[in-house]
Amino acid sequence: MLLGVSSAAWAQACSSSSAERALVVVELYTSQGCSSCPPADRWLSSLQAREDVLALSFHVNYWNHLGWKDPFATVQTTQRQVLLKNVLAGDYVYTPQVTINGFEEKAWSQKKIHTLLPLKVRDAPALKVQRQGDVITAHVSASAASAQARWAGYWVVLQDGQNTQVGAGENAGRQLRNDHVVVHYEPVPAWASAHAENFKLSAVPVRGQRVAFVLTQDNGIVPVQAVLLACPNQS
């Protein structure tokens, strides 16, 4: 009996660490209520062919007033796009909007998968994400790159293969598929890069969901390092 309990606990333990070749971080701001968004959603889904791409689909809520309430849109993901606008000195928020490694990419539809370049992580600290049972933590190593530098970051929990029959709004009557959907977004406060830090995810993912931690500059937008954790047999 003791062996069985130990084996079950071990089956739920897994980890992932930053590698020499970093991930490409692609963010899409989208909505099921936006008629111009499905092509961008399909483009983001096509990135599943690359294991070194962290694709994130942030659904925003300002299209909800047109008659269709996007089930994945939240106040928090919309606030992130507003923060993005402020950091990048944009004039307004819009959908679909794509950023690659923290910089806006208006020609996303012409971007081929093989042209996406990874983050430049020469001065980035090591990052490890680990799950032990229902506890998921991220460990960020101390960095000697600059004594005055500060990091921030955020958690995301992702779902794929979400099919929705839209009943109203600009996409009324269409069945939409969404992948890489951010179903939970959780920023962490900035800290001095000279110190190592540990963070615990407050939401426990269920079967079929992936978890990522993205280390950013202190503005919370421009990524520095990212790790994706996909544990087998999550429950």
Order of alpha helices (4+ residues) and beta strands (2+ residues): alpha-beta-beta-alpha-beta-alpha-beta-beta-beta-beta-beta-beta-beta-beta-beta-beta-beta
